[in-house]
């Protein structure tokens, strides 16, 4: 696949200070001239097999992404030898849980988890979203990466804290400190469109389920609309959770999957729709 074709995939490159051998990105719906195969309402570059799209078309899209020379738009100075260093993509069966997959190798079948962590070269951690928040993680030395699917249920139930704890666990006798972790917040529903009920707000601000200080911080992420309806800021909620877990190098945010219709799928906006993929992996140094 050429660099021109890669551009048609319209992959978003995170802006954060990572080592050159770390490749990360987020797909989009693609443009009108996109080479994606999916048709409406999944047009054009849907990567999810569970939303009702034709499985063969999704597989075509996944193959296009897998064959893309991602290093062309990444930080590496030269293209990778794709035959020697071909990235292997691990897809997840996401259920809004706090389950985490530690990837020592890639399984052909999706793994039931809402986060994936790996220190293996060319093992791609991937999450699919269409309003929920994707969070990409990497340590400062580029020895470990992770992708986290953070919807409001996962955030309220501690997916961030659990992912950071797992990320910091010793691996090959190396322990990573949370203050050496970089986090990037990908495209999600914006704070002007994420209307929730009081049950969602209470899931965050209830002192019985959250530390008191953290619950008070979470309360500031909700704007009262009256009649027990609130506008929630999922980026603020995630930032609070990351900070509480000791992560202070936080980048990204500022997207809105609902309002940016030409670029992103949105379940809140459309109901039946595709999914974008947020991914991160390590190449050979």
Secondary structure, DSSP 8 states (H G I E B T S, - for coil): --HHHHHHT--B---S---TTEEEEE--S--TT------TTSTTT---SSSSS-HHHHHHHHHHHHHS-GGGTSS-SS---TTTS--EEE-EE--S---EEEESS--SS-EE-SEEEE-SBTEEEEEEESSSEEEEEEETTSS-EEEEEE-HHHHHHTHHHHHHHHHTS-BTTB---GGGEEEEE-S---TTT-EEEHHHHHHHH-TTTS-HHHHHHHHTTEEEEETTEEEE-HHHHHHHHHHHTT--EEEE----TTT-TTT---HHHHSS---EEEEEEE---
